[in-house]
Amino acid sequence: MTTAAAPAAQRGTTTVSERAVRRIAERATTEALPGRAARAAATVRGRKAEVSLGVTLPCPSPLADGVQDVQRHVVDRTRALTGLEVPAARVDVTSLAAPRYSAPPVSAATPASPAGETVTGPLRTAARWWSGRRFPVALLTSAAALGCGALAVDLIEVHMAHHAAAAWRVSAGRWLSGHGPGDPAVVIAGGLTALLGVWMIVLAVTPGLRHRSTVRTEAERVDAAVDRSAVESLVRDAVGDVAGIGAVRVRVRRRRIAVRASLAFGDRAEASAAVTAAARATVTSCRLRREPRIRVTVTPEPVWQPPTPTPVPETVVAANGVDGRRTPTA
């Protein structure tokens, strides 16, 4: 008697996780760009996967050709290894790899002398990246240009074309003449102007771009920075690979990195030490100019149980005494 095979839908399904697709895409990117680290993000919906990459391309090289080669290789390898449909890979060029120098490069603060003598020294890396403050500058410039332009046009019309003064300027002059320094409206307007001035001063003396941290580089006149969200992803992945660690939360600040991990199984002290070592190694590999302090908190999950101690063999107990301690000898 023969039994017919069950339909494919009843034999089970194979599900490829987003983490597996991401790891495969990162590996494929490393194959396309040997020696270059890459970060990937993946989303799986049914039999379709979407992959995004952040890569570092060598310089000098044609960027368009390099991106196309990476896209083609990542799509082909991910499709072949996972069996999913990958329409295309989105590639973001995060940085360009500068050439390394065998000799110490010229310091950015001490360029070569006019006589041709090269001044060498430690390369200075900017402590913070300064924001251009484009929106506040554009807002202030637009308001000042609008007010000054309207006043200039009205004055030209009055003195050159002998027109009457504009109604808004006449109304403003009458209002100002009837309100003194102690008037509530004048006090409120002065306070708002003072606050605006303080805000502009703060913007001028603070660097901004708080979500970026500068990176030490070995190239001349090259300033590099990494987004703190990328550091968070790197630390989260490294800590997540530690045995026994479940959910991981990472918060990166300029001077401190807070890592909170849940422990599913294993010894808590050993897991905490392993998490600290993994986080510190990842942060060191980022080559941050100011390496932040790392604070690790490992919290056992509700299902966690302390590991059971290894039982002492009976032969050892018999040799050392009933309680496991060696009996004193005369």
Secondary structure, DSSP 8 states (H G I E B T S, - for coil): -------GGGS------HHHHHHHHHHHHHHHSTT---EEEEEEETTEEEEEEEEEEESSS-HHHHHHHHHHHHHHHHHHHH--B---EEEEEEEEE----SS--B-TTS---TTS---B------SS-----HHHHHHHHHHHHHHHHHHHHHHHHHHTS-----HHHHHHHHHHHT--TTSHHHHHHHHHHHHHHHHHHHHHHS---TTEEEE---STT--EEEEHHHHHHHHHHHHHTSTTEEEEEEEE-SSEEEEEEEE-SS-HHHHHHHHHHHHHHHHHHTTBSS--EEEEEEEE-TT----------HHHHHHH-TTSS-----
